[in-house]
């Protein structure tokens, strides 16, 4: 039995029904870089994913720090109000990809026939590969009561997420689309950090929802959480080069460790953004 609602989202059966889904997702992505497929997973799929995440939650790397939107160090040569000098509390945890078995629910979804082709078609990307990072191709973000994940940009161009379990309160996904499509756009980033921008969208995801998001260019955050129930979100990452991995610094920040591959492939990104 598939964990995907194939009656609504027939990712393994190309045809008119799937084309209609793809057309809708493309329209949403063109509008603001974000598309949500409500109820992409079955109820049984949500239960299986939640159980899998709960079973390895003790392996999550928790971090409590202060970070800017670019995951860079403070630069005293910049003005005090520059967004690169604006640091916020971060408190959440990531369960790295190597904790999820090939026969587990998360990788069964990721490896379902037609899934990658469906995502690629939605994104309309010619250069499209699974993230080669052995710690980060399929992960689960676990967040508990606290500050969530403050404003930031993603390392990879496109992120695919599956909502698994919500916290008791808070945890909305907030984003400002295409902020740095034509460059870093520090002025608008500063307005978002100040809470004065009109470009922020607030999105409340439900367990089982699939989200496609252009997080390399959109500033985004997870709003603070309340209650004892952890928020679980699976992250499935795709990039434009077959050998791309995160930097050693990024790996250590998010997963508490870096592997030899992170050092071997450092500096191979195709863009020049700060992170």
Secondary structure as a PSIPRED ss2 file (coil, helix, strand):
# PSIPRED VFORMAT (PSIPRED V4.0)

   1 X C   1.000  0.000  0.000
   2 X C   1.000  0.000  0.000
   3 X C   1.000  0.000  0.000
   4 X E   0.000  0.000  1.000
   5 X C   1.000  0.000  0.000
   6 X C   1.000  0.000  0.000
   7 X C   1.000  0.000  0.000
   8 X C   1.000  0.000  0.000
   9 X C   1.000  0.000  0.000
  10 X C   1.000  0.000  0.000
  11 X C   1.000  0.000  0.000
  12 X C   1.000  0.000  0.000
  13 X C   1.000  0.000  0.000
  14 X C   1.000  0.000  0.000
  15 X C   1.000  0.000  0.000
  16 X H   0.000  1.000  0.000
  17 X H   0.000  1.000  0.000
  18 X H   0.000  1.000  0.000
  19 X H   0.000  1.000  0.000
  20 X H   0.000  1.000  0.000
  21 X H   0.000  1.000  0.000
  22 X H   0.000  1.000  0.000
  23 X H   0.000  1.000  0.000
  24 X H   0.000  1.000  0.000
  25 X H   0.000  1.000  0.000
  26 X H   0.000  1.000  0.000
  27 X H   0.000  1.000  0.000
  28 X H   0.000  1.000  0.000
  29 X H   0.000  1.000  0.000
  30 X H   0.000  1.000  0.000
  31 X H   0.000  1.000  0.000
  32 X H   0.000  1.000  0.000
  33 X C   1.000  0.000  0.000
  34 X E   0.000  0.000  1.000
  35 X E   0.000  0.000  1.000
  36 X E   0.000  0.000  1.000
  37 X E   0.000  0.000  1.000
  38 X C   1.000  0.000  0.000
  39 X C   1.000  0.000  0.000
  40 X C   1.000  0.000  0.000
  41 X E   0.000  0.000  1.000
  42 X C   1.000  0.000  0.000
  43 X H   0.000  1.000  0.000
  44 X H   0.000  1.000  0.000
  45 X H   0.000  1.000  0.000
  46 X H   0.000  1.000  0.000
  47 X H   0.000  1.000  0.000
  48 X H   0.000  1.000  0.000
  49 X H   0.000  1.000  0.000
  50 X H   0.000  1.000  0.000
  51 X H   0.000  1.000  0.000
  52 X H   0.000  1.000  0.000
  53 X H   0.000  1.000  0.000
  54 X H   0.000  1.000  0.000
  55 X H   0.000  1.000  0.000
  56 X C   1.000  0.000  0.000
  57 X H   0.000  1.000  0.000
  58 X H   0.000  1.000  0.000
  59 X H   0.000  1.000  0.000
  60 X C   1.000  0.000  0.000
  61 X E   0.000  0.000  1.000
  62 X E   0.000  0.000  1.000
  63 X E   0.000  0.000  1.000
  64 X E   0.000  0.000  1.000
  65 X E   0.000  0.000  1.000
  66 X E   0.000  0.000  1.000
  67 X E   0.000  0.000  1.000
  68 X C   1.000  0.000  0.000
  69 X C   1.000  0.000  0.000
  70 X C   1.000  0.000  0.000
  71 X C   1.000  0.000  0.000
  72 X C   1.000  0.000  0.000
  73 X C   1.000  0.000  0.000
  74 X C   1.000  0.000  0.000
  75 X C   1.000  0.000  0.000
  76 X C   1.000  0.000  0.000
  77 X C   1.000  0.000  0.000
  78 X C   1.000  0.000  0.000
  79 X C   1.000  0.000  0.000
  80 X C   1.000  0.000  0.000
  81 X C   1.000  0.000  0.000
  82 X C   1.000  0.000  0.000
  83 X H   0.000  1.000  0.000
  84 X H   0.000  1.000  0.000
  85 X H   0.000  1.000  0.000
  86 X C   1.000  0.000  0.000
  87 X C   1.000  0.000  0.000
  88 X E   0.000  0.000  1.000
  89 X E   0.000  0.000  1.000
  90 X E   0.000  0.000  1.000
  91 X E   0.000  0.000  1.000
  92 X E   0.000  0.000  1.000
  93 X E   0.000  0.000  1.000
  94 X E   0.000  0.000  1.000
  95 X E   0.000  0.000  1.000
  96 X C   1.000  0.000  0.000
  97 X H   0.000  1.000  0.000
  98 X H   0.000  1.000  0.000
  99 X H   0.000  1.000  0.000
 100 X C   1.000  0.000  0.000
 101 X C   1.000  0.000  0.000
 102 X C   1.000  0.000  0.000
 103 X C   1.000  0.000  0.000
 104 X C   1.000  0.000  0.000
 105 X H   0.000  1.000  0.000
 106 X H   0.000  1.000  0.000
 107 X H   0.000  1.000  0.000
 108 X H   0.000  1.000  0.000
 109 X H   0.000  1.000  0.000
 110 X H   0.000  1.000  0.000
 111 X C   1.000  0.000  0.000
 112 X C   1.000  0.000  0.000
 113 X C   1.000  0.000  0.000
 114 X C   1.000  0.000  0.000
 115 X H   0.000  1.000  0.000
 116 X H   0.000  1.000  0.000
 117 X H   0.000  1.000  0.000
 118 X H   0.000  1.000  0.000
 119 X H   0.000  1.000  0.000
 120 X H   0.000  1.000  0.000
 121 X H   0.000  1.000  0.000
 122 X H   0.000  1.000  0.000
 123 X H   0.000  1.000  0.000
 124 X C   1.000  0.000  0.000
 125 X C   1.000  0.000  0.000
 126 X C   1.000  0.000  0.000
 127 X C   1.000  0.000  0.000
 128 X C   1.000  0.000  0.000
 129 X E   0.000  0.000  1.000
 130 X E   0.000  0.000  1.000
 131 X C   1.000  0.000  0.000
 132 X C   1.000  0.000  0.000
 133 X C   1.000  0.000  0.000
 134 X C   1.000  0.000  0.000
 135 X C   1.000  0.000  0.000
 136 X C   1.000  0.000  0.000
 137 X C   1.000  0.000  0.000
 138 X E   0.000  0.000  1.000
 139 X E   0.000  0.000  1.000
 140 X E   0.000  0.000  1.000
 141 X E   0.000  0.000  1.000
 142 X E   0.000  0.000  1.000
 143 X E   0.000  0.000  1.000
 144 X C   1.000  0.000  0.000
 145 X C   1.000  0.000  0.000
 146 X E   0.000  0.000  1.000
 147 X C   1.000  0.000  0.000
 148 X E   0.000  0.000  1.000
 149 X E   0.000  0.000  1.000
 150 X E   0.000  0.000  1.000
 151 X E   0.000  0.000  1.000
 152 X E   0.000  0.000  1.000
 153 X C   1.000  0.000  0.000
 154 X C   1.000  0.000  0.000
 155 X C   1.000  0.000  0.000
 156 X C   1.000  0.000  0.000
 157 X C   1.000  0.000  0.000
 158 X E   0.000  0.000  1.000
 159 X E   0.000  0.000  1.000
 160 X E   0.000  0.000  1.000
 161 X E   0.000  0.000  1.000
 162 X E   0.000  0.000  1.000
 163 X E   0.000  0.000  1.000
 164 X E   0.000  0.000  1.000
 165 X E   0.000  0.000  1.000
 166 X C   1.000  0.000  0.000
 167 X C   1.000  0.000  0.000
 168 X C   1.000  0.000  0.000
 169 X E   0.000  0.000  1.000
 170 X E   0.000  0.000  1.000
 171 X C   1.000  0.000  0.000
 172 X C   1.000  0.000  0.000
 173 X E   0.000  0.000  1.000
 174 X E   0.000  0.000  1.000
 175 X E   0.000  0.000  1.000
 176 X E   0.000  0.000  1.000
 177 X C   1.000  0.000  0.000
 178 X C   1.000  0.000  0.000
 179 X C   1.000  0.000  0.000
 180 X C   1.000  0.000  0.000
 181 X C   1.000  0.000  0.000
 182 X C   1.000  0.000  0.000
 183 X C   1.000  0.000  0.000
 184 X C   1.000  0.000  0.000
 185 X C   1.000  0.000  0.000
 186 X H   0.000  1.000  0.000
 187 X H   0.000  1.000  0.000
 188 X H   0.000  1.000  0.000
 189 X H   0.000  1.000  0.000
 190 X H   0.000  1.000  0.000
 191 X H   0.000  1.000  0.000
 192 X H   0.000  1.000  0.000
 193 X H   0.000  1.000  0.000
 194 X H   0.000  1.000  0.000
 195 X C   1.000  0.000  0.000
 196 X C   1.000  0.000  0.000
 197 X C   1.000  0.000  0.000
 198 X C   1.000  0.000  0.000
 199 X C   1.000  0.000  0.000
 200 X E   0.000  0.000  1.000
 201 X E   0.000  0.000  1.000
 202 X E   0.000  0.000  1.000
 203 X E   0.000  0.000  1.000
 204 X C   1.000  0.000  0.000
 205 X C   1.000  0.000  0.000
 206 X C   1.000  0.000  0.000
 207 X C   1.000  0.000  0.000
 208 X C   1.000  0.000  0.000
 209 X C   1.000  0.000  0.000
 210 X E   0.000  0.000  1.000
 211 X E   0.000  0.000  1.000
 212 X E   0.000  0.000  1.000
 213 X E   0.000  0.000  1.000
 214 X C   1.000  0.000  0.000
 215 X C   1.000  0.000  0.000
 216 X C   1.000  0.000  0.000
 217 X C   1.000  0.000  0.000
 218 X C   1.000  0.000  0.000
 219 X E   0.000  0.000  1.000
 220 X E   0.000  0.000  1.000
 221 X E   0.000  0.000  1.000
 222 X E   0.000  0.000  1.000
 223 X C   1.000  0.000  0.000
 224 X C   1.000  0.000  0.000
 225 X E   0.000  0.000  1.000
 226 X E   0.000  0.000  1.000
 227 X C   1.000  0.000  0.000
 228 X C   1.000  0.000  0.000
 229 X C   1.000  0.000  0.000
 230 X C   1.000  0.000  0.000
 231 X E   0.000  0.000  1.000
 232 X E   0.000  0.000  1.000
 233 X E   0.000  0.000  1.000
 234 X E   0.000  0.000  1.000
 235 X E   0.000  0.000  1.000
 236 X E   0.000  0.000  1.000
 237 X E   0.000  0.000  1.000
 238 X E   0.000  0.000  1.000
 239 X E   0.000  0.000  1.000
 240 X C   1.000  0.000  0.000
 241 X C   1.000  0.000  0.000
 242 X C   1.000  0.000  0.000
 243 X C   1.000  0.000  0.000
 244 X C   1.000  0.000  0.000
 245 X C   1.000  0.000  0.000
 246 X C   1.000  0.000  0.000
 247 X C   1.000  0.000  0.000
 248 X H   0.000  1.000  0.000
 249 X H   0.000  1.000  0.000
 250 X H   0.000  1.000  0.000
 251 X H   0.000  1.000  0.000
 252 X H   0.000  1.000  0.000
 253 X H   0.000  1.000  0.000
 254 X H   0.000  1.000  0.000
 255 X H   0.000  1.000  0.000
 256 X C   1.000  0.000  0.000
 257 X C   1.000  0.000  0.000
 258 X C   1.000  0.000  0.000
 259 X C   1.000  0.000  0.000
 260 X H   0.000  1.000  0.000
 261 X H   0.000  1.000  0.000
 262 X H   0.000  1.000  0.000
 263 X H   0.000  1.000  0.000
 264 X H   0.000  1.000  0.000
 265 X C   1.000  0.000  0.000
 266 X C   1.000  0.000  0.000
 267 X C   1.000  0.000  0.000
 268 X C   1.000  0.000  0.000
 269 X C   1.000  0.000  0.000
 270 X C   1.000  0.000  0.000
 271 X C   1.000  0.000  0.000
 272 X C   1.000  0.000  0.000
 273 X C   1.000  0.000  0.000
 274 X C   1.000  0.000  0.000
 275 X C   1.000  0.000  0.000
